Amino acid sequence: QQFQPGQILNPTPESSSMDSITSLEFSVDGKSILTSFGLTILIGVIGALYPILGALKMQPAQALRYE
């Protein structure tokens, strides 16, 4: 079977109706919430490390100097 570009958005013919989209059920458990919260914190800490390490190498007077 050959791949068609429309299969990405509409992989099966029966998913073309709005009823199939609105009838989808999902649930979120506590583990998913804690995992996403933990990953958010971890990414924030990792993203803040580069500026923190740069600031540690500066003298306070140099960091506050107005140019």
Secondary structure by P-SEA (a helix, b strand, c coil): cccccccccccccccccaaaaaabbbbbcaaaaaaaaaaaaaaaaaaaaaaaaaaaacccccccccc
